[in-house]
């Protein structure tokens, strides 16, 4: 199994761990650091819906909380017919912590996938350069 296949598997496996008692819409993620360490993320819902955290942000926040700051790839997985699309909040967090040209793989059901980048997901992102 190649490293990238392993990352896809980690993101897909996260779907079974997602805490989604309200939406029943699991999302999984695998964030890969520059040195190849992986962080799995899941979406975690809350009865107060605004306090829900997405899988992408869970993975990023886990890595950042462990001192990681350099990332090489993010995989996001869902049970959607087309490749899953990250929400706006997740795109902004990606822009904060990931290079614009960092690859992002979006996975849907039955192995359908789309390869993109952080910048393509959020062109003209608001960053520290705007402050």
C-alpha positions in Angstrom: 0.0 0.0 0.0 1.4 3.4 -1.0 1.5 6.3 1.5 -1.4 8.0 -0.3 -3.5 4.9 -0.3 -2.9 4.7 3.5 -4.1 8.4 3.8 -7.3 7.6 1.9 -7.9 4.6 4.1 -7.4 6.7 7.3 -9.9 9.3 6.1 -12.4 6.6 5.1 -12.0 4.7 8.4 -12.8 7.9 10.2 -16.4 7.8 8.9 -17.2 5.1 11.3 -16.0 7.2 14.3 -17.9 10.4 13.4 -20.3 11.6 16.1 -23.3 12.5 14.0 -26.5 11.8 16.0 -28.4 14.7 14.4 -27.4 14.9 10.8 -26.3 11.3 10.2 -23.8 12.8 7.8 -20.3 11.4 8.7 -17.2 13.1 7.5 -13.6 11.8 7.9 -10.3 13.5 7.3 -6.6 12.6 7.3 -4.0 15.4 7.6 -0.4 14.6 6.7 2.5 16.5 8.2 5.6 17.4 6.2 7.4 14.5 7.8 4.6 12.0 7.1 2.8 11.8 10.4 -1.0 11.5 10.1 -3.8 13.0 12.1 -7.3 11.6 11.7 -10.3 13.9 12.1 -14.0 13.3 12.4 -17.0 15.6 12.5 -18.3 16.0 16.0 -21.9 17.3 16.4 -23.6 19.1 19.2 -27.2 19.6 20.1 -26.5 23.3 19.7 -25.6 22.9 16.0 -23.3 25.9 15.8 -20.9 24.2 18.2 -20.4 21.3 15.8 -16.8 20.8 14.6 -16.0 19.5 11.1 -13.6 16.6 10.4 -11.1 18.8 8.6 -10.8 21.3 11.5 -10.6 18.4 14.0 -7.6 17.0 12.2 -5.9 20.4 11.8 -6.6 21.4 15.4 -5.3 18.1 16.7 -2.1 18.5 14.7 -1.6 22.1 15.7 -2.2 21.3 19.3 0.7 18.8 19.1 3.0 21.5 17.8 2.8 20.6 14.1 2.9 23.6 11.6 3.9 22.1 8.3 1.6 19.9 6.2 1.8 18.2 2.9 -1.7 16.8 2.2 -5.3 16.6 3.4 -7.8 14.0 2.5 -11.5 14.6 3.2 -14.0 11.7 2.9 -17.8 11.5 2.9 -20.6 9.2 1.8 -21.6 11.7 -0.8 -22.3 10.7 -4.5 -19.7 13.2 -5.7 -16.5 14.2 -3.9 -17.3 15.9 -0.6 -17.0 19.6 -0.5 -15.5 21.3 2.6 -17.5 24.1 4.2 -16.3 27.7 4.2 -15.1 27.7 7.8 -12.9 24.7 7.0 -11.5 26.3 3.9 -10.5 29.4 5.9 -8.8 27.2 8.5 -7.0 25.3 5.7 -5.8 28.7 4.4 -4.5 29.6 7.8 -2.4 26.5 8.4 -1.6 25.1 4.9 0.3 26.3 1.9 -1.9 27.5 -1.0 -0.5 24.8 -3.3 -0.9 22.0 -0.8 -2.8 19.1 -2.3 -6.3 18.2 -1.0 -8.1 15.0 -2.0 -11.9 15.0 -1.8 -13.5 11.6 -1.6 -17.1 10.5 -2.1 -18.9 7.2 -2.0 -17.7 4.3 -4.1 -14.2 5.8 -4.5 -15.1 8.9 -6.5 -12.4 11.5 -5.9 -11.2 14.9 -6.9 -7.7 16.3 -6.5 -7.4 20.0 -5.8 -5.4 22.5 -3.7 -6.1 24.8 -0.8 -5.9 27.8 -3.1 -8.4 26.3 -5.6 -10.8 25.6 -2.7 -10.5 29.2 -1.4 -9.1 31.6 -4.0 -8.2 35.1 -2.7 -8.2 33.8 0.9 -8.0 36.2 3.8 -4.6 35.7 5.4 -2.1 37.4 7.7 -1.0 39.4 4.7 -4.4 41.2 4.8 -3.8 42.4 8.4 
